[in-house]
Amino acid sequence: MQTLIYLLIAGSIYLLIYSLIPTSSFDLRRVHLSFPKPPKKYSFSIFSLFLKPLNLINQALLRFKFLDKYLKSGEENLKTLKLKIGIAEFLMIKELLAVGGFFLVKFLFSAKFSLLGLLGFLLPDIYLKIRLNQYKREIARILPETIDLLDMAISAGLDFLSGIQWLSEKAQANPFVEQLQIMATEIRMGRSRTEALKGLSQRLNIPEVSSFVRTLIQAEKMGTSVAEAFNILSEDIRAQRYERGERYALKSSVYILFPLLFCILPVILIVVAGPIIIKFSTGSLFPQGGPGF
């Protein structure tokens, strides 16, 4: 009965907030940020019944200045991973998971553990972080081969933008080629090459890509050959990847210590010492008064 009262109160508050919002349409996006797509329009439905109150809350939260850094980084990460949602929709997913997890834990376990359900608010951030790390590792892995192909295209007589276009058409699609295409599009739209390269480095925040950007900017400033810079850069990145593999190999002895102590050694002790302990406990190891009798 008490749970039903809580649900009725929550439903009444939701309907009250829903009635205060204009029923024509509402915008889920932040007003003072620039978005290329037009605002989304929603008609009356069960979906909008739940989203409109959350939209009112999010519109108030998104105006706090201390959230600007989180919002900008979150939106850049969503665009990098090509997730077809905005930062406001991402916040709504976090809020719905927090509320759903709160009630689920409360009903399944007890009120003492109900606050653990709010961890659902962090699940989208964890998922986004894991996907972003996988994306960056894939870029770092394929970067030397992609630079070699770009070097081959430029050495054959193509310029930098034409080399990226050839690479996107002929080479196998990979995340770094997609990022190069975005950078080439920015340059064609009027952005300088230096600014576009710096934007690529800030967007990905990968040491190998930052080295790639610094090499190109330095070659452009000094007037040296881009093909020669690519040759040196490819060798450096391969050397860095080899050194990273050596570091992982040296750390493997530390990583294997835990399963060795807590998983492998106990099994060996059970197999070796188990029969002896059983014979000691049953007295069958030294029958008839012990050894020597």
C-alpha positions as CSV (number, residue, x, y, z in Angstrom):
1,M,0.0,0.0,0.0
2,Q,2.8,2.4,0.8
3,T,4.5,1.7,-2.5
4,L,1.3,2.4,-4.3
5,I,1.0,5.8,-2.5
6,Y,4.6,6.6,-3.6
7,L,3.8,5.8,-7.2
8,L,0.6,7.9,-7.1
9,I,2.6,10.9,-5.7
10,A,5.3,10.6,-8.3
11,G,2.8,10.3,-11.1
12,S,0.9,13.3,-9.9
13,I,4.2,15.4,-9.8
14,Y,5.0,14.2,-13.3
15,L,1.6,15.2,-14.7
16,L,1.8,18.6,-12.9
17,I,5.2,19.3,-14.5
18,Y,3.9,18.0,-17.9
19,S,0.9,20.4,-17.8
20,L,3.2,23.4,-17.1
21,I,5.2,22.8,-20.3
22,P,3.8,23.9,-23.7
23,T,2.2,20.9,-25.5
24,S,3.1,22.0,-29.0
25,S,6.7,20.9,-29.1
26,F,9.9,21.1,-27.1
27,D,13.6,21.2,-27.9
28,L,15.9,18.7,-26.2
29,R,19.1,20.5,-27.2
30,R,21.0,23.2,-25.4
31,V,20.0,26.6,-26.7
32,H,23.4,28.5,-26.4
33,L,25.4,25.8,-28.2
34,S,25.5,25.5,-32.0
35,F,24.0,22.4,-33.6
36,P,23.9,21.6,-37.3
37,K,20.5,19.8,-37.1
38,P,17.2,21.5,-36.5
39,P,15.5,21.0,-33.1
40,K,13.5,17.8,-32.7
41,K,9.8,18.0,-32.4
42,Y,7.7,15.6,-30.3
43,S,3.9,15.2,-30.3
44,F,1.9,13.9,-27.4
45,S,2.7,10.3,-26.6
46,I,3.8,8.1,-23.7
47,F,7.4,8.7,-24.8
48,S,7.0,12.5,-24.6
49,L,5.0,12.2,-21.3
50,F,8.2,11.0,-19.6
51,L,10.7,13.1,-21.6
52,K,9.1,16.5,-21.2
53,P,9.6,16.7,-17.4
54,L,13.1,15.5,-17.8
55,N,13.6,18.1,-20.5
56,L,12.5,20.8,-18.1
57,I,15.1,19.6,-15.5
58,N,17.9,19.3,-18.1
59,Q,17.3,22.7,-19.5
60,A,17.8,24.1,-16.1
61,L,20.9,22.0,-15.4
62,L,22.6,22.7,-18.8
63,R,22.7,26.4,-18.0
64,F,25.2,26.0,-15.2
65,K,28.6,27.3,-16.2
66,F,30.5,24.6,-14.3
67,L,29.1,21.9,-16.5
68,D,30.4,23.5,-19.7
69,K,33.6,21.4,-19.7
70,Y,31.7,18.2,-19.1
71,L,29.1,19.0,-21.8
72,K,31.6,19.9,-24.5
73,S,33.8,16.9,-23.9
74,G,30.8,14.6,-23.7
75,E,29.4,15.9,-27.0
76,E,32.8,15.6,-28.7
77,N,33.0,12.0,-27.5
78,L,29.5,11.2,-28.8
79,K,30.4,12.7,-32.2
80,T,33.7,10.8,-32.3
81,L,32.0,7.5,-31.7
82,K,29.2,8.4,-34.1
83,L,26.4,7.8,-31.6
84,K,23.2,9.4,-33.0
85,I,22.2,11.1,-29.8
86,G,23.0,14.6,-28.4
87,I,24.2,15.5,-24.9
88,A,20.7,16.2,-23.6
89,E,19.5,12.8,-24.7
90,F,22.6,11.2,-23.1
91,L,21.7,13.0,-19.8
92,M,18.1,11.7,-20.1
93,I,19.4,8.1,-20.5
94,K,21.6,8.6,-17.4
95,E,18.6,9.9,-15.4
96,L,16.2,7.1,-16.5
97,L,18.8,4.5,-15.6
98,A,19.3,6.1,-12.2
99,V,15.6,6.2,-11.4
100,G,15.0,2.7,-12.8
101,G,17.9,1.3,-10.9
102,F,16.8,2.9,-7.7
103,F,13.3,1.4,-7.7
104,L,14.6,-2.0,-9.0
105,V,17.1,-2.4,-6.2
106,K,14.6,-1.2,-3.7
107,F,12.0,-3.7,-4.8
108,L,14.4,-6.6,-5.2
109,F,16.4,-6.2,-2.1
110,S,15.6,-3.7,0.6
111,A,15.4,0.0,1.3
112,K,18.9,-0.1,2.8
113,F,20.5,-0.8,-0.6
114,S,18.2,1.3,-2.7
115,L,20.8,4.1,-3.1
116,L,23.0,1.6,-4.9
117,G,20.5,1.8,-7.8
118,L,21.7,5.4,-8.4
119,L,24.9,3.8,-9.8
120,G,22.9,3.4,-13.0
121,F,23.6,7.2,-13.5
122,L,27.2,6.3,-14.1
123,L,26.7,3.4,-16.4
124,P,26.5,5.4,-19.7
125,D,29.7,7.3,-18.8
126,I,31.4,4.0,-18.1
127,Y,30.1,2.6,-21.4
128,L,31.2,5.7,-23.3
129,K,34.7,5.6,-21.7
130,I,35.2,1.9,-22.7
131,R,34.1,2.5,-26.3
132,L,36.3,5.6,-26.5
133,N,39.4,3.7,-25.2
134,Q,38.7,0.9,-27.7
135,Y,38.4,3.5,-30.5
136,K,41.7,5.1,-29.5
137,R,43.6,1.8,-29.3
138,E,42.4,0.9,-32.8
139,I,43.6,4.2,-34.1
140,A,47.0,3.8,-32.4
141,R,47.3,0.3,-33.9
142,I,46.6,1.2,-37.5
143,L,48.3,4.5,-37.5
144,P,51.7,3.4,-39.0
145,E,50.2,1.5,-41.9
146,T,47.8,4.4,-42.7
147,I,50.7,6.9,-42.7
148,D,52.7,4.6,-45.0
149,L,49.7,4.6,-47.5
150,L,49.4,8.3,-47.2
151,D,53.1,8.7,-47.8
152,M,52.9,6.5,-50.9
153,A,50.1,8.6,-52.3
154,I,51.9,11.9,-51.7
155,S,55.2,10.5,-53.0
156,A,53.3,9.6,-56.2
157,G,52.5,13.3,-56.8
158,L,49.3,13.9,-54.9
159,D,48.9,16.8,-52.5
160,F,47.8,16.3,-48.9
161,L,44.0,16.6,-49.4
162,S,44.1,14.5,-52.6
163,G,46.1,11.9,-50.7
164,I,43.4,11.7,-48.0
165,Q,40.7,11.4,-50.7
166,W,42.6,8.6,-52.4
167,L,43.2,6.9,-49.0
168,S,39.5,7.0,-48.1
169,E,38.5,5.5,-51.5
170,K,41.1,2.8,-52.0
171,A,42.2,1.8,-48.4
172,Q,40.1,-0.2,-46.0
173,A,37.9,1.9,-43.9
174,N,39.3,2.5,-40.4
175,P,38.7,5.1,-37.6
176,F,41.8,7.1,-38.4
177,V,40.8,7.5,-42.1
178,E,37.4,8.7,-41.0
179,Q,39.0,11.3,-38.8
180,L,41.3,12.4,-41.7
181,Q,38.2,12.8,-43.8
182,I,36.6,15.0,-41.2
183,M,39.8,17.1,-41.1
184,A,39.9,17.4,-44.9
185,T,36.3,18.5,-44.9
186,E,37.1,21.2,-42.4
187,I,40.0,22.4,-44.6
188,R,37.8,22.5,-47.7
189,M,35.2,24.6,-45.8
190,G,37.8,27.3,-45.2
191,R,39.6,26.3,-42.0
192,S,43.4,26.5,-42.2
193,R,45.4,23.2,-42.2
194,T,47.1,24.1,-39.0
195,E,43.9,24.7,-37.1
196,A,42.3,21.5,-38.6
197,L,45.3,19.5,-37.5
198,K,45.2,20.9,-34.0
199,G,41.5,20.1,-33.9
200,L,42.2,16.5,-34.9
201,S,44.8,16.3,-32.1
202,Q,42.5,17.8,-29.5
203,R,39.5,15.6,-30.6
204,L,41.4,12.3,-30.3
205,N,43.9,13.1,-27.6
206,I,46.2,10.2,-28.6
207,P,50.0,10.6,-28.2
208,E,50.7,9.1,-31.6
209,V,48.2,11.3,-33.4
210,S,49.6,14.4,-31.5
211,S,53.1,13.4,-32.8
212,F,51.6,13.1,-36.3
213,V,50.1,16.6,-36.0
214,R,53.3,18.2,-34.7
215,T,55.3,16.7,-37.5
216,L,53.0,18.0,-40.2
217,I,52.8,21.5,-38.6
218,Q,56.6,21.6,-38.3
219,A,57.0,20.4,-41.9
220,E,54.6,23.1,-43.1
221,K,56.4,25.9,-41.1
222,M,59.9,24.8,-42.2
223,G,58.9,24.1,-45.8
224,T,60.3,20.5,-45.7
225,S,59.0,17.6,-47.7
226,V,55.8,16.0,-46.2
227,A,56.8,12.6,-47.7
228,E,60.2,12.7,-45.8
229,A,58.4,13.7,-42.6
230,F,56.0,10.8,-43.0
231,N,58.9,8.3,-43.4
232,I,60.5,9.5,-40.2
233,L,57.1,9.6,-38.4
234,S,56.2,6.1,-39.4
235,E,59.4,4.7,-38.1
236,D,59.0,6.6,-34.8
237,I,55.5,5.4,-34.3
238,R,56.5,1.8,-35.0
239,A,59.3,2.2,-32.5
240,Q,56.9,3.6,-29.9
241,R,54.5,0.6,-30.5
242,Y,57.4,-1.8,-30.1
243,E,58.4,-0.2,-26.8
244,R,54.8,-0.2,-25.6
245,G,54.7,-4.0,-26.3
246,E,57.9,-4.5,-24.3
247,R,56.4,-2.6,-21.4
248,Y,53.3,-4.8,-21.4
249,A,55.5,-7.9,-21.6
250,L,57.5,-6.7,-18.5
251,K,54.3,-6.0,-16.6
252,S,52.9,-9.5,-17.4
253,S,54.8,-11.0,-14.5
254,V,53.1,-8.7,-12.1
255,Y,49.7,-9.3,-13.6
256,I,50.1,-13.1,-13.4
257,L,51.0,-12.9,-9.7
258,F,47.4,-12.7,-8.5
259,P,46.0,-15.7,-10.4
260,L,49.2,-17.7,-9.6
261,L,48.8,-17.2,-5.8
262,F,45.0,-17.4,-5.5
263,C,44.0,-19.8,-8.3
264,I,46.9,-22.0,-9.4
265,L,48.9,-22.7,-6.2
266,P,45.8,-23.6,-4.1
267,V,44.8,-26.2,-6.7
268,I,48.4,-27.7,-6.7
269,L,48.4,-27.8,-2.9
270,I,45.1,-29.6,-2.9
271,V,46.2,-32.2,-5.5
272,V,49.6,-32.8,-3.8
273,A,48.8,-32.5,-0.1
274,G,45.2,-33.5,-0.2
275,P,45.7,-37.3,-0.1
276,I,48.3,-37.0,2.7
277,I,46.0,-34.8,4.8
278,I,43.2,-37.3,4.3
279,K,45.4,-40.2,5.4
280,F,46.6,-38.3,8.5
281,S,43.0,-37.5,9.4
282,T,41.8,-41.1,9.1
283,G,45.0,-42.6,10.7
284,S,45.7,-44.9,7.7
285,L,49.1,-43.3,7.0
286,F,50.9,-45.0,10.0
287,P,48.7,-48.0,10.9
288,Q,49.3,-50.2,14.0
289,G,50.8,-47.7,16.4
290,G,52.8,-45.6,13.9
291,P,56.2,-46.1,12.1
292,G,58.8,-48.6,13.3
293,F,56.3,-50.9,15.1
